[in-house]
Amino acid sequence: MGTVILGGGIIGLATAYYLSLAKPPTEFEPLHIVDSSPTLLTSASGLAGGFLASNWFSPAVSSLGALSFRLHRELAENHNGPHRWGYAPSHVYSLSVDERGVSRAGKKEKADAWLQEGTSRAQLVQTEGKGVMLNDDGTPAVFTPQEGGTLETIASPDECAQIEPKELCEFLLEECKKYGVKVHLSTKAEGVETDNNGALKGLKLKSSDNNDHFLECDKVVVSAGAWTPRVFKSLFPKSATRIPVSPLAGYSLAVKSPRYTTPFVDAEKRQIGGGEDNWLCYAIYCAPGRHFAYAPEAYARLARNGETEIWVGGINDSTLPLPELAVSVKDMIDPESINDLRKTIVQLTGLAKEGDDLHHDDLELVREGLCFRPVTHKGTPLIGKVPEKNLGSIKVGNGGVWIASGHGPWGISLSLGTGLVVSEMLLGKKPSADVRALGII
Ligand SMILES: Cc1cc2nc3c(=O)[nH]c(=O)nc-3n(C[C@H](O)[C@H](O)[C@H](O)COP(=O)(O)OP(=O)(O)OC[C@H]3O[C@@H](n4cnc5c(N)ncnc54)[C@H](O)[C@@H]3O)c2cc1C
C-alpha cells in the first residue's frame, strides 16, 4: 500500500525526502505528494525568511529544534548547501533606535557605538582580498548606521544560520523525484475510500480539470500548512475533531544592495566546507522605532551560486482570509504594505548620506511576497498520528493519518527535524527527537 503526503511545502517535502532515504518508494509501496496548487512553493515555504536557530525554542520544541539545526548543517555539508540553497552560519543583531537621537545629553557615547557621522557613514572598509564591506565600527556595511541606534550582538554563528528556503525546497523536491516520488499538482483530496471493513484503502482525488482519480494508500500525512484544517475536514467530514491551525499572513521583500556583494568570511568561525565557501551572513531584529511602527526583521543572506540578497519582513495581517489556492495569494497583495516594507529596508540598508536621517534608495528589487504562516494558539507545531477515534467512522488498520503542521514562524528551521521524525513515525521507528508534547490530541 502507498503513502500520500497532502501539501508540498517544506514540511511535506522534508517528510517525503527522509521517508525516501529510509525506504525508497517502489511500484507496490509508492509515495505521492499531492498539492492543490498548479506550482509548488508559492506559499510560506517559498517566500519565508530562512532564519535557522538551534536553541530559541520552548521546552516542548527544544529537542526537535536541536535535531533540525543539526540536520540543516549535515545536509548542507553533504550536498553543497552553501552553493545550492545558500546555507551559511549567521551573526544575529538586535537594533534599537533611541527616538531622541544623539542630541540627548548622556546618550551620545552609547549611541556613537553605532551612529556614524555624515561622511563616515558612507565610508566603507574593504577587507583584504574578500570584498567584505564593514562600517567604521566593524559592523557589517550591509546595515546602514541609524541615528541614535544601538546594535547589539544577540547570537553567534555557532547557534544560528540562514538559508534561501525556496532553494532548499527545490533541492528536496529534486531528490524526491530521483527516488521516484510521484508529484500531483492542481489536485485535491476530496475524501477517503474504505474497504469492506471500513478501513482506509485510498484517497479520492479531483484535479483542477475536474478529473477524478483514486490513489491507493493506507498512510496519509496532512502537511498543508495553513490549509491543514480544511484538508482534514474534507477527508473526515464526520470527525468532530478540529485541527487548531489558523492562517497569519505576512509580507516580505527581497532586494540586492551594492553594500552586500560578498558574505562575510571569518577564518576563526569556519564551520562547513572550505576556502571561499566559509561564508557568514547576518540577521537583524529591530524594535519599532521612528521609521517603522512594527518590529522588522532583515536577513542579509546567500542565495544559489554565491548570490547575495537582503530579505525583510515583519508586516503581518491576521484579518486576511486564506484563499482556496496558495497561488492566488499574489492577487491579494496590498501595495501600501509593500511600500512600508520598502521604506523599512531602505532605512535599514539604504545608502547613507551626510546629514540625512532618512536613507536613500539604491536597492534593486528581487521579489515581493505575501504568504500565510500556519499558526497554533499554543505556539507549537502539531506533529503526530491522529487517533483512530478522531477520524469519524474511518478505521486505519496498519496504516494511519498523521498531521505535520502549525509551525508558525519556525517552519523553515524545524522542517528537516519534522520531516525525519514524521518519516520515522510512518515506519514505526522511535523518533529521533522527543515530540511527545506536540501530539494532535
Ligand atoms: C513572512 C514569513 C517569514 C518567515 N520566516 C521564517 C524564518 O525565517 N524561519 C523559519 O523557520 N520560518 C519562517 N517562516 C515560517 C515558515 O515559512 C512556515 O512555517 C513554513 O513554510 C510552513 O511550511 P508548510 O509546508 O507547513 O506550509 P506551506 O509552505 O504553506 O505549504 C503548504 C502547501 O499545502 C498546499 N495545499 C493547500 N491546500 C491543499 C489541499 N487541499 N490539498 C493539497 N495541498 C494543499 C499548498 O499549495 C502548499 O503548497 C516565515 C513565514 C512567513 C509568512
The ligand as an ORCA input file, in Angstrom:
! r2SCAN-3c Opt
* xyz 0 1
  C       6.872     36.319      6.193
  C       7.322     34.999      6.757
  C       8.641     34.810      7.158
  C       9.058     33.602      7.709
  N      10.371     33.444      8.075
  C      10.779     32.272      8.629
  C      12.133     32.095      9.037
  O      12.986     32.982      8.862
  N      12.481     30.920      9.628
  C      11.575     29.910      9.838
  O      11.946     28.894     10.412
  N      10.289     30.046      9.404
  C       9.873     31.193      8.829
  N       8.568     31.355      8.455
  C       7.606     30.256      8.679
  C       7.628     29.215      7.576
  O       7.639     29.842      6.328
  C       6.408     28.290      7.682
  O       6.249     27.816      8.996
  C       6.582     27.086      6.753
  O       6.932     27.487      5.458
  C       5.314     26.250      6.704
  O       5.527     25.210      5.780
  P       4.380     24.219      5.379
  O       4.960     23.219      4.464
  O       3.698     23.744      6.628
  O       3.275     25.138      4.656
  P       3.290     25.858      3.226
  O       4.621     26.267      2.801
  O       2.226     26.896      3.293
  O       2.826     24.700      2.247
  C       1.505     24.193      2.284
  C       1.218     23.530      0.961
  O      -0.078     22.920      1.048
  C      -0.707     23.082     -0.194
  N      -2.154     22.900     -0.089
  C      -3.104     23.796      0.244
  N      -4.336     23.237      0.165
  C      -4.150     21.953     -0.219
  C      -5.038     20.865     -0.485
  N      -6.365     20.991     -0.373
  N      -4.510     19.689     -0.882
  C      -3.160     19.549     -1.038
  N      -2.283     20.556     -0.797
  C      -2.765     21.730     -0.385
  C      -0.306     24.479     -0.633
  O      -0.486     24.660     -2.021
  C       1.154     24.499     -0.211
  O       1.992     24.029     -1.257
  C       8.127     32.547      7.875
  C       6.807     32.714      7.441
  C       6.401     33.925      6.888
  C       4.980     34.079      6.428
*
